[in-house]
Amino acid sequence: MNTKFQQSISRISLIAAALLAISATSRATLHLRLKDAYTDHFYVGVAINRTIAMNAEVRVDNVNRNLEQIGKDIALVKEQFNQISPENDLKWALIQPNPGPDGYNFGPADAYVDFGLKNSMYIVGHTLVWHGQTPKLGFSRN
């Protein structure tokens, strides 16, 4: 009976060791970052909006995030990606929201570029003229 007990202990120890090894491997895999997995092949990019670029609750038509959520978004972008593209902030309607020479607003676009530079990311431009996001009527063609 002593032999059976020792065999049971050995089996339990073997199973525990296997489970521990599997657990350690799973944790290591969970910490693998996308940008590191493909570093020798290509950049891994993500589109960011002005809430991420400016780290602020700012008005964006398609985004409703509080500061805690924005902080998590920023952390995820920094951890997983090495290339960024602006969601909308380089489109004409947002660069020049008001007609005339004083109607330009480069603040969010500048914040986007600054975010990429500060985080050593490859910065991608974006469509300036997009069919659904052009300035409102009232612009002079002169």
C-alpha positions in Angstrom: 0.0 0.0 0.0 2.9 2.3 0.7 4.0 1.8 -2.9 0.6 2.8 -4.3 0.6 5.9 -2.1 4.1 6.9 -3.4 2.9 6.3 -7.0 -0.1 8.5 -6.4 2.1 11.2 -5.0 4.4 11.0 -7.9 1.5 11.2 -10.4 0.1 14.2 -8.6 3.5 15.9 -8.5 3.9 15.2 -12.2 0.5 16.7 -13.0 1.1 19.7 -10.8 4.5 20.3 -12.5 2.8 20.0 -15.9 0.1 22.4 -14.9 2.6 24.9 -13.6 4.6 24.7 -16.8 1.4 25.3 -18.9 0.4 28.2 -16.7 3.8 29.8 -17.0 3.8 29.4 -20.8 0.3 30.9 -21.0 1.3 33.9 -18.9 4.4 34.5 -21.1 2.2 34.3 -24.2 -0.3 36.8 -22.7 2.4 39.4 -22.3 3.6 39.1 -25.9 3.1 42.4 -27.6 1.9 42.6 -31.2 4.5 45.1 -32.1 7.2 42.8 -30.8 5.8 39.7 -32.5 6.1 41.3 -35.9 9.1 43.7 -35.3 11.2 42.1 -38.1 8.3 42.1 -40.6 6.1 45.2 -40.4 4.7 47.9 -38.2 1.5 47.1 -36.3 -0.8 50.1 -36.5 -3.9 51.5 -35.0 -6.1 54.5 -35.7 -6.3 56.9 -32.8 -8.7 59.7 -32.1 -8.1 63.0 -30.4 -9.1 61.7 -27.0 -6.1 59.4 -27.1 -3.8 61.9 -28.8 -4.7 64.7 -26.3 -5.3 62.5 -23.2 -8.4 64.4 -22.5 -12.2 64.2 -22.6 -12.7 66.3 -25.7 -15.7 66.5 -28.0 -15.6 63.9 -30.7 -18.7 63.0 -32.6 -18.2 59.2 -32.4 -16.4 58.9 -29.1 -17.8 58.9 -25.6 -15.0 58.0 -23.2 -14.2 59.1 -19.7 -10.7 59.8 -18.5 -10.2 56.4 -16.9 -11.2 54.7 -20.2 -9.0 57.1 -22.2 -6.1 56.2 -19.9 -6.6 52.5 -20.6 -6.9 53.2 -24.3 -3.6 55.1 -24.3 -1.9 52.3 -22.3 -3.1 49.7 -24.8 -1.9 51.8 -27.8 1.5 52.3 -26.3 1.9 48.6 -25.3 0.7 46.9 -28.5 1.3 49.2 -31.4 4.2 51.0 -33.1 2.4 52.8 -35.8 -0.5 55.2 -35.6 -3.0 56.7 -38.0 -5.4 59.6 -37.2 -9.0 58.6 -37.1 -10.4 62.0 -38.4 -8.1 64.8 -37.2 -6.3 65.3 -40.5 -9.4 65.5 -42.6 -10.3 68.8 -44.1 -13.5 69.5 -42.1 -11.6 69.2 -38.8 -8.4 71.0 -40.0 -10.5 74.0 -41.2 -13.8 73.9 -39.3 -14.6 77.5 -40.1 -14.3 79.4 -43.4 -11.6 81.9 -44.1 -7.9 82.2 -43.3 -8.6 82.2 -39.5 -10.8 79.1 -39.6 -8.0 76.6 -39.2 -7.5 74.4 -36.1 -4.3 72.4 -36.1 -4.3 71.7 -32.4 -5.6 68.1 -32.5 -3.5 67.3 -35.6 -0.4 68.6 -33.8 -1.3 66.5 -30.7 -1.6 63.4 -32.9 1.9 63.9 -34.3 3.3 64.8 -30.8 1.8 61.5 -29.4 3.5 59.5 -32.1 6.9 61.3 -31.7 6.8 61.0 -27.9 6.1 57.2 -28.1 8.6 56.5 -31.0 5.8 55.4 -33.3 5.7 55.5 -37.1 3.3 58.2 -38.0 0.9 57.8 -40.9 -0.9 60.7 -42.6 -4.5 60.5 -43.7 -6.9 61.6 -46.4 -7.3 65.3 -46.6 -10.4 65.3 -48.7 -13.0 62.7 -47.8 -16.4 62.6 -49.4 -18.3 62.5 -46.1 -16.1 65.0 -44.2 -15.7 68.2 -46.0 -16.2 71.7 -44.6 -19.7 73.2 -44.4 -20.9 75.4 -47.2 -19.9 79.0 -47.3 -16.3 78.7 -48.3 -15.1 81.1 -50.9 -13.2 79.7 -53.9 -11.0 82.8 -54.2 
